[in-house]
Amino acid sequence: MKYALVTGGSRGIGRAVCLRLAEMGYPVAINYASNREAAEETRQQAEAKGVKAELLPFDVASPEEVEQSLTEWYAAHPHDTIAVLVNNAGIRQDSVMIFMQDKQWSDVINTNLNGFFYVTRKVLKGMLTERFGRIINMVSLSGLKGLPGQTNYSATKAAIIGATKALAQEVGARKITVNAVAPGFIATDMTKDLDEKSLKSMIPAGRFGTPEEVAALVGFLASEQAAYINGEVVSINGGLYT
């Protein structure tokens, strides 16, 4: 079977992506770091759509955990592949740079950027062997425009945009596409501390987006219809920044 692996798949955009891919018929491997209860809810909702779903706990920031967990997954699935990888796991630790602590910088870099590297490197070998793959990296408006108080977060997302474009050129001949999705303000736990009322006035659409709208875009990029889209960054932000 061709599986989809979604990192940070327990809540928010990650959960919506898991459910969208399940609707497309993909069995789903749901990665999470600590919130098993939420991940289990996602698993049950995915299986309710008629596909197999399983939990894959590991911290994307730990190369040892990524290597061990995915090695065990491949050993337990000798006839299956991971055909779709959605690098969604990410954290925010906002602060203006003058007050930013070393740990705030390194934690965000390790999870958002290094996590993308560790997971993608491990999964890519199977995609190259199968000569098929869809890699979709969740970036951000912050990585395109930059947002004050997010120099660490913006740096990781901008770096992944560059990596997306480079990797797309490395693997495109093997029918593997690598694209990025750049959400603006989406109503999730990650944005619940923001002043939605004032921010909505800046958005031409007049509202925050939904996780399901982001998931619909991810689903299209994972589909056969998107086979000729490669190395692109697709914004979904209500017109806030284009």
Secondary structure as GFF3:
##gff-version 3
##sequence-region A 1 242
A	DSSP	beta_strand	2	6	.	.	.	ID=ss1
A	DSSP	alpha_helix	12	23	.	.	.	ID=ss2
A	DSSP	beta_strand	28	32	.	.	.	ID=ss3
A	DSSP	alpha_helix	36	47	.	.	.	ID=ss4
A	DSSP	beta_strand	53	57	.	.	.	ID=ss5
A	DSSP	alpha_helix	63	76	.	.	.	ID=ss6
A	DSSP	beta_strand	81	87	.	.	.	ID=ss7
A	DSSP	three_ten_helix	97	99	.	.	.	ID=ss8
A	DSSP	alpha_helix	102	108	.	.	.	ID=ss9
A	DSSP	pi_helix	109	114	.	.	.	ID=ss10
A	DSSP	alpha_helix	115	130	.	.	.	ID=ss11
A	DSSP	beta_strand	133	138	.	.	.	ID=ss12
A	DSSP	alpha_helix	141	145	.	.	.	ID=ss13
A	DSSP	alpha_helix	151	171	.	.	.	ID=ss14
A	DSSP	three_ten_helix	172	174	.	.	.	ID=ss15
A	DSSP	beta_strand	176	183	.	.	.	ID=ss16
A	DSSP	three_ten_helix	189	191	.	.	.	ID=ss17
A	DSSP	alpha_helix	196	200	.	.	.	ID=ss18
A	DSSP	alpha_helix	211	221	.	.	.	ID=ss19
A	DSSP	three_ten_helix	224	226	.	.	.	ID=ss20
A	DSSP	beta_strand	233	236	.	.	.	ID=ss21
###
